């Protein structure tokens, strides 16, 4: 499956738009990691625990989006985008979305 942030794929023409596909996940760190991040916030620097959490969340959101596109028999997803939102203190949602399409080689 081709997944891209662009609205076109070189060498292909979009033959059919199947619709918007989504994948999301809500993640939170356990209290020990949260306390560590709060201390790091005081002295400055990267909050590595949260960086890793968000990286894993993006990967899972994309996997879920791709699985949704496969159910539609899509050959690609164009215009991939991400958004994030805090759902509660210490928890964040990552949403991946794009347009599932059928392709024709040109």
JOWOJO-V954064 format. One record per residue. RES is the residue in one letter. PHI is phi in whole degrees, 0 to 359 (999 if undefined). PSI is psi in whole degrees, -180 to 180 (999 if undefined). NEAR is the number of other ideal C-beta (glycine too) atoms within 8 Angstrom. Layout:
res=RES phi=PHI psi=PSI near=NEAR
res=RES phi=PHI psi=PSI near=NEAR
This chain:
res=X phi=999 psi=128 near=9
res=X phi=274 psi=129 near=8
res=X phi=232 psi=125 near=9
res=X phi=216 psi=154 near=10
res=X phi=275 psi=-8 near=5
res=X phi=273 psi=168 near=7
res=X phi=263 psi=9 near=4
res=X phi=213 psi=163 near=7
res=X phi=231 psi=116 near=11
res=X phi=307 psi=134 near=4
res=X phi=88 psi=-3 near=5
res=X phi=228 psi=155 near=11
res=X phi=240 psi=141 near=7
res=X phi=286 psi=117 near=12
res=X phi=272 psi=-37 near=7
res=X phi=207 psi=137 near=6
res=X phi=265 psi=122 near=7
res=X phi=267 psi=-23 near=11
res=X phi=133 psi=175 near=7
res=X phi=280 psi=137 near=7
res=X phi=240 psi=148 near=14
res=X phi=231 psi=155 near=10
res=X phi=211 psi=133 near=16
res=X phi=217 psi=163 near=10
res=X phi=206 psi=148 near=10
res=X phi=245 psi=128 near=8
res=X phi=233 psi=151 near=12
res=X phi=215 psi=150 near=8
res=X phi=268 psi=151 near=10
res=X phi=288 psi=164 near=6
res=X phi=303 psi=-35 near=5
res=X phi=297 psi=-44 near=6
res=X phi=290 psi=-35 near=9
res=X phi=297 psi=-44 near=10
res=X phi=296 psi=-41 near=8
res=X phi=299 psi=-42 near=9
res=X phi=293 psi=-38 near=12
res=X phi=296 psi=-41 near=8
res=X phi=295 psi=-42 near=8
res=X phi=297 psi=-34 near=12
res=X phi=297 psi=-31 near=8
res=X phi=289 psi=-44 near=6
res=X phi=268 psi=-14 near=6
res=X phi=94 psi=166 near=5
res=X phi=113 psi=176 near=5
res=X phi=287 psi=138 near=5
res=X phi=270 psi=83 near=9
res=X phi=301 psi=-34 near=7
res=X phi=298 psi=-40 near=10
res=X phi=282 psi=-34 near=9
res=X phi=301 psi=-48 near=9
res=X phi=296 psi=-42 near=8
res=X phi=299 psi=-45 near=11
res=X phi=289 psi=-34 near=12
res=X phi=298 psi=-46 near=8
res=X phi=296 psi=-39 near=9
res=X phi=294 psi=-42 near=12
res=X phi=299 psi=-44 near=11
res=X phi=299 psi=-45 near=8
res=X phi=294 psi=-40 near=11
res=X phi=297 psi=-42 near=15
res=X phi=294 psi=-43 near=12
res=X phi=302 psi=-43 near=9
res=X phi=293 psi=-38 near=13
res=X phi=295 psi=-46 near=16
res=X phi=299 psi=-42 near=12
res=X phi=298 psi=-38 near=9
res=X phi=296 psi=-42 near=12
res=X phi=294 psi=-39 near=14
res=X phi=298 psi=-37 near=9
res=X phi=297 psi=-24 near=6
res=X phi=267 psi=4 near=10
res=X phi=62 psi=33 near=7
res=X phi=288 psi=152 near=13
res=X phi=256 psi=-15 near=8
res=X phi=200 psi=164 near=13
res=X phi=234 psi=123 near=17
res=X phi=250 psi=162 near=13
res=X phi=59 psi=41 near=10
res=X phi=302 psi=132 near=13
res=X phi=224 psi=158 near=8
res=X phi=235 psi=149 near=9
res=X phi=217 psi=156 near=7
res=X phi=223 psi=152 near=9
res=X phi=210 psi=145 near=7
res=X phi=278 psi=121 near=8
res=X phi=269 psi=-27 near=7
res=X phi=195 psi=171 near=6
res=X phi=303 psi=123 near=4
res=X phi=85 psi=3 near=6
res=X phi=229 psi=141 near=10
res=X phi=226 psi=145 near=13
res=X phi=258 psi=136 near=12
res=X phi=247 psi=129 near=15
res=X phi=239 psi=125 near=12
res=X phi=251 psi=137 near=15
res=X phi=211 psi=153 near=11
res=X phi=192 psi=-174 near=14
res=X phi=252 psi=121 near=11
res=X phi=280 psi=134 near=14
res=X phi=221 psi=160 near=14
res=X phi=259 psi=147 near=10
res=X phi=241 psi=159 near=12
res=X phi=226 psi=129 near=8
res=X phi=289 psi=136 near=6
res=X phi=245 psi=999 near=5
